[in-house]
Amino acid sequence: MIDVELDLATSRIESSHPTAVDLEVGGVRVVIDGQGDAARLAQAAREALDGRLDGLRDLRGAFAGLAWDRHRRRGVLFRDHAGLAPLFYALDGRRAWIGHEIRDVLGRMPVRPAPDDQAVARWLAHAAPGDQTLYRGIRSVPPAHVVDLPAGTPRPFWRPRARSDLRSAQLPEARIVLLEAVDQSVERHGGARGDASVSLSGGLDSATVLLRAAAIRERRGIPAPPAHSLVFPDRAELDETPLIDAVARSAGADVTRHRGCERDVLADSAGFMSRFEVPQDYPNRGFFAPLYAAAAGTGCGLVLDGEGGDELFGCVPVLVADLLRRGRPGQALATARNIPGMPDRLHRRAVRVVLRQWVIGALEPAGLRRRRQAGRALGPNWLLGAYAEAIRPRPQEDWRRLPGPRWLAQLRHAVVDMPALRASADFVRRNAAAEGATCAHPFWDPDLVETVMGLPPELAFDRRYDRWLLRCALAGRMPDEIRLRVDKTAFNALPLESLQGPAAGAIDALFDGSPEIGRWIDADRLRHRWQAARHEAGASLGWGMEIWRAATAEAWLRREAGR
């Protein structure tokens, strides 16, 4: 863990927790929490002080830290490619407070900062926070970035670069290349470690992780990793037991099934907020907490999952726009026919969908797009209009600004930029840490990302199946009832039912009277929205997220106000 106070004038550094690396060479103090070769980590950190970022770019795994030159009185903060290791900081011109979690920074600061008005508005609207936190002046170091001290200016040290040697690969070769890259990533993220386990559902991505980890271990003569799964024997629409069992048998893995049950998601979030000093991002954490707790309790607290697989391996339909722009209408039409879910014949309505969503949207000039969106309402209708600008999407949230082919820009944005802007790794990490476990995400690996970006994009297209190239690579290595499964279990009903059931009374109380979020919202309109939807059958996930965000923000604001 990192828990540091740095006096920017005297270069005095106070640290409360032991870290993987804490040393000083030639007046440069390096404090790092990370995996891998400590000497290499420290060398890369020192090089970053002089603007040489290749050392950080070439590192792998989770790492974050500080390098400070006391002679020059300047330094850098840095964080790994996927944000697996956390790092937060605050600056006041004289001091820097740096911590593993927001709570560590708060514990060092002499005065607890007030809520950040714009960040609260973005939280309520479920807008990407970027490096903002809900506390004024506290920032996160963005993944794959260094932050210069004392200026506080972030700079990227890594941008994914598609492998140029794979662009002409045909399907047989691409299958082999992809499977090898997946195996290397699973192993790099701990798949062969003795304390590793897998969070297994009946879906393609987590099944891939378990089966490839088992294959890696089999080559070494060691048993498959154990798996933990959430099952619902009393709810056929949610229960994936037969699929889970099929994967476990194929992998030769022991699987522990945890019976899903009704939970009060607002009560679950209270413990999260007490531990991490921030509200919980999504309402589903409590349902999966028993998996992490059981893994940690049995000594297999490193939990691998399939996070990011949908985005990384899925087809990118804006390839159609690239083909049209290159004067290949026939190839564009054939590609459009192969977008998953397309009908046998591209009737007029399907053509309109393709043109509107994946051609016009990809090629529309930025100025025209801004003018067209200028009058569009932003956020929930109960959010006060004074915060419209705060929640307006920022330039870095628009993949169209990126150079290169449109499909490559959108893929990079989906698998690298948006998880960073959404702070996805922080939420998943905290979920596991709350139960004493650690998460690993093989599909967020930079080498795997660059391999997928280098493969011909058309190989991921198939009208019947999404993630087609991955499914082809797994032929004969995964049971076909999983590999060729076209539906996907939606667990959204669980938190929605809790909001309408066990949590409803607490939400009534939070929205009653003069709520703290009244500075940001039209309280009467919010209450009307809540009362209209709390008994609504088949309520949407969008509605659930609105109410969840408002309720958890209110609980957090009351806590900050000492209520």
Buried (B, 14 or more C-beta within 10 A) or exposed (E): BBBBBBEBEEBEBEBEBEBBBBEEEEEBBBBBBBBBEBEEBBBBBBBBBEEEBEBBBEBBBBBBBBBBBBEEBBBBBBBBBBBBBBBBBBBEEEBBBBBBBBBBBBBBBEEEBEBBBBBBBBBBBBBBBBBBBBBBBBBBBBBBBBBBBBEBEBBEBBEBEBBEEBEEBEBEEBBEBBBEBBBBBBBBBBBBBEBBBBBBBBBBBBBBBBBBBBBBBEEEEEEBBBBBBBBBEEEEEBBBBEBBBBBBEBBEBEBBBBEBEEBBBBEBBBBBBEEBBBBBBBBBBBBBBBBBBBBBEEEBBBBBBBBBBBBBBBBBBBBBBBBBBEEBEEBBBBBBBBBBEBEEEBEEEBEEBBBEBBBEBBBEEEEEBEEEEEEEEBBBEBBBEEBBEBBBEEEBBBBBEBEEBBBBBBBBBBBBBBBBBBBBBBBBBBBBBBBEBBBBBBBBBBBBBBBBBBBBBBBBBBBEBBBBBBBBBBEEEBBEEBBBBEEEBEBBBBBBBBBBBBBBEBBBEBBEEEBBBBBBBBBEBBBEBBEEBBEEEEBEBEBBBBBBBBBBBBBBBBBBEEE
